[in-house]
Amino acid sequence: MADLTVTVSDELMMKLSALAQAAGDVSVEEFARAILHREAERLDDAGANQKIEDRLRGLGYIS
């Protein structure tokens, strides 16, 4: 696993800390990893959906 350091503002850190605590995660880092993973999956899914839509459009099934 690669290590990455991300710098966030104090305001964002406070929000992340409060959200992590409310979500029951043990640390802000764990919570941030979960958010990043979820968002990456969502973006991958959106990209796949766009490719399917483009193919259907190219075949004339949708306009």
Rosetta constraint file for C-alpha pairs under 8 A:
AtomPair CA 8 CA 12 HARMONIC 6.23 0.50
AtomPair CA 8 CA 13 HARMONIC 6.36 0.50
AtomPair CA 9 CA 13 HARMONIC 6.18 0.50
AtomPair CA 10 CA 14 HARMONIC 6.18 0.50
AtomPair CA 11 CA 15 HARMONIC 6.44 0.50
AtomPair CA 12 CA 16 HARMONIC 6.08 0.50
AtomPair CA 13 CA 17 HARMONIC 5.96 0.50
AtomPair CA 14 CA 18 HARMONIC 6.19 0.50
AtomPair CA 15 CA 19 HARMONIC 6.11 0.50
AtomPair CA 16 CA 20 HARMONIC 5.88 0.50
AtomPair CA 16 CA 28 HARMONIC 6.25 0.50
AtomPair CA 16 CA 31 HARMONIC 7.69 0.50
AtomPair CA 16 CA 32 HARMONIC 7.56 0.50
AtomPair CA 17 CA 21 HARMONIC 6.15 0.50
AtomPair CA 17 CA 27 HARMONIC 7.66 0.50
AtomPair CA 17 CA 28 HARMONIC 5.45 0.50
AtomPair CA 18 CA 22 HARMONIC 6.19 0.50
AtomPair CA 19 CA 23 HARMONIC 6.02 0.50
AtomPair CA 20 CA 24 HARMONIC 6.17 0.50
AtomPair CA 20 CA 25 HARMONIC 5.26 0.50
AtomPair CA 20 CA 26 HARMONIC 7.36 0.50
AtomPair CA 20 CA 27 HARMONIC 6.62 0.50
AtomPair CA 20 CA 28 HARMONIC 5.68 0.50
AtomPair CA 20 CA 31 HARMONIC 5.49 0.50
AtomPair CA 21 CA 25 HARMONIC 6.00 0.50
AtomPair CA 21 CA 26 HARMONIC 7.29 0.50
AtomPair CA 21 CA 27 HARMONIC 7.74 0.50
AtomPair CA 25 CA 30 HARMONIC 6.62 0.50
AtomPair CA 25 CA 31 HARMONIC 6.01 0.50
AtomPair CA 26 CA 30 HARMONIC 6.86 0.50
AtomPair CA 26 CA 31 HARMONIC 7.87 0.50
AtomPair CA 27 CA 31 HARMONIC 6.33 0.50
AtomPair CA 28 CA 32 HARMONIC 5.99 0.50
AtomPair CA 29 CA 33 HARMONIC 6.15 0.50
AtomPair CA 30 CA 34 HARMONIC 6.26 0.50
AtomPair CA 31 CA 35 HARMONIC 6.27 0.50
AtomPair CA 32 CA 36 HARMONIC 6.13 0.50
AtomPair CA 33 CA 37 HARMONIC 6.04 0.50
AtomPair CA 34 CA 38 HARMONIC 6.09 0.50
AtomPair CA 35 CA 39 HARMONIC 6.10 0.50
AtomPair CA 36 CA 40 HARMONIC 6.04 0.50
AtomPair CA 37 CA 41 HARMONIC 6.25 0.50
AtomPair CA 38 CA 42 HARMONIC 6.20 0.50
AtomPair CA 39 CA 43 HARMONIC 6.14 0.50
AtomPair CA 40 CA 44 HARMONIC 6.15 0.50
AtomPair CA 41 CA 45 HARMONIC 6.15 0.50
AtomPair CA 42 CA 46 HARMONIC 6.16 0.50
AtomPair CA 43 CA 47 HARMONIC 6.12 0.50
AtomPair CA 44 CA 48 HARMONIC 6.24 0.50
AtomPair CA 45 CA 49 HARMONIC 6.13 0.50
AtomPair CA 46 CA 50 HARMONIC 6.16 0.50
AtomPair CA 47 CA 51 HARMONIC 6.28 0.50
AtomPair CA 48 CA 52 HARMONIC 6.32 0.50
AtomPair CA 49 CA 53 HARMONIC 6.15 0.50
AtomPair CA 50 CA 54 HARMONIC 6.05 0.50
AtomPair CA 51 CA 55 HARMONIC 6.19 0.50
AtomPair CA 52 CA 56 HARMONIC 6.20 0.50
AtomPair CA 53 CA 57 HARMONIC 6.04 0.50
AtomPair CA 53 CA 62 HARMONIC 7.95 0.50
AtomPair CA 54 CA 58 HARMONIC 6.06 0.50
AtomPair CA 55 CA 59 HARMONIC 6.23 0.50
AtomPair CA 56 CA 60 HARMONIC 6.27 0.50
AtomPair CA 56 CA 61 HARMONIC 5.29 0.50
AtomPair CA 56 CA 62 HARMONIC 6.01 0.50
AtomPair CA 57 CA 61 HARMONIC 5.75 0.50
AtomPair CA 57 CA 62 HARMONIC 4.84 0.50
AtomPair CA 57 CA 63 HARMONIC 5.74 0.50
